[in-house]
Amino acid sequence: RDRIAAAEMEYPHGHSHHHNRREEEEEEEERREHSRHHYPQRDSIPQSFPYPPPGTQFPEPPQHRAHQGPAQVIHHEAYPSYNTPEYGPPPPNPYPRPGYEPSGGSFPRPGYEPSGSSIPRPGRKQPDLPRGHVVRVSCKADPDFSLADRNGSPVLVHANANDEFQHWIKDETYSVKVKDERSYPSFSLVNKATGQALKHGLGESQPVLLTEFRSGTFDESILWTTSEDMGHGYRTLRQVNNIRLNVDAFHGDKKSGGIKDGTPIVLWEWKKGDNQLWKIVPYYEYFLKKTYWQSKLLEKFSEVSQLWNNSPPVKYP
């Protein structure tokens, strides 16, 4: 009894022990519930929250690459990191593709030939050229232009000493045997770049033509003569068989607008115009890199040389 009485005094109403245990259980449950609210599990973390928290040290992630699928979804593929061997740049391609022009211009594009280029086109045979002096043909109406072969036609273009289409070979093979009615020797003019010879037109006001030069073949239609000096080394240039038809820079006189790039040359009767007076001056190796005054001195020397050695006696009627 004493024991029972003591127990009842320690736990009044007979439920104090059970009540305390129940309270302890409730407190433990509250602690667990509080822990779940303040420390959520990893699986329950929203994607918008950063994980792991800032400052946490983790090893560097593996290398990866991304590729995009047809539905605009980016897929990542991870690869283990490893040391990639270093390679030098690939060797240059010795066979450039058509239409490609590497720096330096050593391979011209198909169908294109720059002005003054002496590189033959593929499949084009070397022109048949005569022996003789390489000369420049200019007009008194504008000495800054030279006679050239452009697309198979003789025209006047801006002077360029490095342009071989402006270089003409003066062939004097028949100069002794064939002369005009005033005993001036004949010659032909053959373009150095194309091998085309200056040919007579079909008549007055008709354009001067070009034809293929054939060495060893006599062709009167490519023979020309010049008149006596008409001043400052300029002369008329006319057909060997009809000296009344002179080479004329078409509409090259000042009244008609003057010479322009691409002015054609035609045959015309003598009109005493500057566009009918021509100068044929030899090119020399050092003449290509001349200064303006050096060229004038060289042209004067050439004129004196021609008068001293090659001028035939003038026959008066």
C-alpha positions in Angstrom: 0.0 0.0 0.0 2.8 2.4 0.9 4.3 1.8 -2.5 1.0 2.4 -4.3 0.4 5.5 -2.2 3.8 6.9 -3.1 3.2 6.3 -6.8 -0.2 8.0 -6.7 1.4 11.0 -5.0 4.1 11.1 -7.8 1.7 10.8 -10.6 -1.6 12.3 -9.6 -4.9 11.1 -11.2 -3.1 8.0 -12.4 -2.2 9.4 -15.9 0.7 11.7 -15.3 3.2 9.2 -16.6 1.3 8.5 -19.7 0.7 12.2 -20.2 4.4 13.0 -20.1 5.2 10.3 -22.5 2.5 11.5 -24.9 3.9 15.0 -24.6 7.4 13.8 -25.4 6.1 12.0 -28.5 4.2 15.1 -29.6 7.3 17.2 -29.2 9.4 14.7 -31.2 6.8 14.7 -34.0 6.9 18.5 -34.0 10.6 18.5 -34.3 10.4 16.1 -37.3 7.8 18.2 -38.9 9.8 21.4 -38.4 12.9 19.6 -39.9 11.0 18.7 -43.0 9.8 22.3 -43.6 13.2 23.9 -43.0 15.5 21.3 -44.6 13.7 19.9 -47.6 15.0 16.7 -49.3 17.0 17.0 -52.6 14.3 15.5 -54.7 11.8 18.1 -53.5 13.9 21.1 -54.5 12.4 23.2 -57.3 14.5 23.5 -60.5 14.7 27.3 -60.1 16.7 27.0 -56.9 20.4 26.9 -57.2 22.1 23.6 -56.1 24.5 23.2 -54.6 24.6 26.3 -52.4 27.3 29.0 -53.3 30.7 28.4 -52.0 30.6 24.7 -52.1 33.7 23.2 -53.7 33.1 20.5 -56.3 35.5 18.9 -58.8 35.4 20.3 -62.4 32.7 18.8 -64.5 33.7 16.6 -67.5 34.0 18.1 -70.9 30.8 18.0 -73.0 29.4 19.1 -76.3 25.9 20.0 -77.3 24.0 19.3 -80.4 20.5 20.4 -81.3 17.9 17.9 -82.4 15.1 18.5 -84.8 12.6 19.5 -82.1 14.9 22.3 -80.9 16.0 20.2 -77.9 19.6 20.6 -76.9 21.3 17.3 -76.0 24.6 17.1 -74.2 27.0 14.3 -74.5 29.8 14.1 -71.9 33.3 12.8 -72.7 36.2 12.1 -70.4 38.9 14.8 -70.6 42.1 13.8 -72.2 45.1 15.6 -73.7 44.6 16.2 -77.4 47.8 15.9 -79.5 48.8 19.2 -81.3 48.9 19.1 -85.1 50.3 21.8 -87.4 48.2 23.5 -90.1 47.1 21.4 -93.1 49.4 21.5 -96.1 48.4 23.9 -98.9 46.4 22.4 -101.8 48.7 22.4 -104.9 45.7 22.1 -107.2 43.4 25.2 -106.8 39.8 24.7 -107.7 38.5 26.4 -110.9 37.6 30.0 -110.4 40.0 30.4 -107.4 42.9 32.8 -107.6 45.4 32.5 -104.8 47.3 35.6 -103.5 50.0 36.6 -106.0 47.9 35.9 -109.0 50.0 33.0 -110.3 46.9 31.2 -111.5 44.7 33.4 -113.6 40.9 32.6 -113.6 39.6 30.8 -116.7 38.6 33.2 -119.4 40.3 36.1 -117.8 43.5 37.7 -118.9 44.7 40.9 -117.1 45.9 43.8 -119.2 49.5 43.4 -120.2 49.7 39.8 -119.2 52.0 37.6 -121.3 50.8 34.3 -119.7 49.3 32.3 -122.5 45.8 30.9 -122.0 45.4 27.1 -121.8 44.9 25.7 -125.2 46.0 28.8 -127.1 49.0 28.3 -129.3 51.9 30.7 -129.3 51.5 33.4 -131.9 53.7 33.4 -135.0 55.7 36.5 -134.6 58.2 38.1 -137.1 61.6 39.5 -136.3 61.8 43.2 -135.9 61.6 46.1 -133.4 58.8 46.3 -130.9 57.2 49.7 -131.4 54.5 51.9 -129.9 51.9 53.5 -132.3 50.4 56.8 -131.0 48.3 59.5 -132.5 49.0 63.2 -132.5 45.4 64.0 -131.5 46.3 62.6 -128.0 49.7 61.1 -127.4 48.6 59.6 -124.1 46.8 56.8 -126.0 48.4 53.9 -127.8 47.2 51.6 -130.6 46.2 48.2 -129.1 44.5 44.9 -130.0 41.3 44.7 -128.0 39.0 41.7 -128.5 40.2 41.3 -132.1 39.9 45.0 -133.1 42.5 47.7 -133.4 41.6 50.6 -131.1 43.2 53.4 -129.1 43.6 52.8 -125.3 45.3 54.6 -122.4 49.0 54.1 -122.8 50.6 51.4 -120.7 54.2 50.4 -121.5 53.7 47.1 -119.7 50.7 46.0 -121.7 51.9 43.7 -124.5 48.6 44.2 -126.4 49.9 47.7 -127.1 53.2 46.3 -128.4 53.6 46.0 -132.2 56.4 44.3 -134.1 57.4 46.3 -137.1 58.2 43.7 -139.8 60.3 45.1 -142.7 60.8 41.8 -144.6 59.4 43.3 -147.9 60.7 46.9 -147.4 63.1 46.6 -150.2 61.0 44.7 -152.7 57.6 46.4 -152.1 57.2 50.2 -152.0 54.4 52.6 -152.5 54.0 54.9 -155.5 56.3 57.4 -153.9 59.0 54.8 -153.2 58.4 54.6 -149.4 59.3 51.2 -148.1 56.5 48.9 -146.9 56.2 47.2 -143.5 53.7 45.4 -141.5 52.6 45.8 -137.8 52.0 42.6 -135.9 50.7 42.6 -132.3 53.1 41.0 -129.9 50.5 39.5 -127.6 48.1 38.1 -130.2 50.1 37.6 -133.4 47.4 39.6 -135.3 48.6 41.9 -138.2 47.0 45.2 -139.1 45.1 44.7 -142.3 43.6 47.1 -144.9 39.9 47.9 -144.5 37.4 47.3 -147.3 37.4 50.9 -148.4 37.0 54.5 -147.3 35.3 55.1 -144.0 35.6 51.3 -143.3 37.4 50.1 -140.2 40.9 48.8 -140.2 41.0 45.0 -139.6 43.2 42.4 -138.0 44.3 39.1 -139.5 46.6 36.3 -138.4 50.2 36.8 -139.4 51.8 34.0 -141.3 55.6 34.2 -141.6 57.0 33.4 -145.0 53.7 34.1 -146.7 53.3 37.3 -148.8 50.2 39.2 -148.1 49.9 42.7 -149.6 46.8 43.5 -147.5 49.0 43.8 -144.3 51.6 46.1 -145.9 51.6 49.8 -145.0 53.8 52.9 -145.6 54.3 56.2 -143.9 54.7 59.7 -145.4 57.4 62.2 -144.9 57.7 63.9 -141.5 54.7 66.2 -141.0 56.2 67.8 -137.9 57.5 66.5 -134.6 58.0 63.0 -136.0 54.3 62.5 -136.9 53.5 61.0 -140.3 50.5 59.7 -142.2 50.0 55.9 -142.2 48.5 54.6 -145.4 48.0 51.5 -147.5 50.9 50.5 -149.7 48.7 50.1 -152.7 46.6 53.2 -152.2 48.3 56.1 -150.3 45.1 58.2 -150.5 43.5 56.1 -147.8 45.0 57.1 -144.5 44.6 55.5 -141.1 42.2 57.8 -139.1 41.2 57.8 -135.4 37.5 57.8 -135.9 36.0 61.1 -134.5 39.3 61.7 -132.7 39.6 65.3 -133.7 38.8 68.0 -131.2 35.6 69.1 -132.9 34.2 65.6 -132.7 35.1 65.1 -129.1 38.6 63.8 -129.2 40.2 60.4 -128.6 38.7 58.2 -125.9 39.5 54.8 -124.5 38.3 52.4 -127.2 38.4 54.8 -130.2 38.4 52.7 -133.4 40.6 53.4 -136.4 39.3 53.6 -139.9 40.4 54.5 -143.4 39.8 58.0 -144.6 41.0 60.4 -147.3 43.4 63.1 -146.2 41.7 65.8 -144.1 44.8 67.4 -142.5 43.6 66.4 -139.1 45.7 65.5 -136.1 43.7 62.3 -135.8 45.3 61.2 -139.1 48.9 61.7 -138.0 50.8 58.9 -136.3 54.1 58.3 -134.6 55.8 54.8 -134.6 58.5 54.7 -131.9 60.6 51.7 -130.9 60.3 50.2 -127.4 63.6 49.4 -125.7 64.2 47.5 -122.5 64.9 50.6 -120.5 62.2 52.4 -122.2 59.6 50.5 -120.2 60.7 52.2 -116.9 61.4 55.6 -118.4 60.5 59.0 -117.0 58.6 61.5 -119.0 61.6 63.5 -120.2 63.7 60.4 -120.9 60.9 59.2 -123.2 60.9 62.5 -125.0 64.6 62.4 -125.5 64.5 58.8 -126.7 61.7 59.6 -129.2 63.8 62.5 -130.5 66.8 60.2 -130.9 64.7 57.7 -132.7 63.4 60.3 -135.1 66.9 61.5 -135.9 68.0 57.9 -136.4 65.2 57.2 -138.8 65.9 60.3 -140.8 69.6 59.5 -141.0 69.3 55.8 -141.9 65.9 54.9 -143.3 64.3 57.9 -145.0 64.1 57.3 -148.8 64.6 60.2 -151.3 61.5 62.3 -151.8 60.3 62.3 -155.5 58.6 65.5 -156.6 56.1 65.4 -159.4 
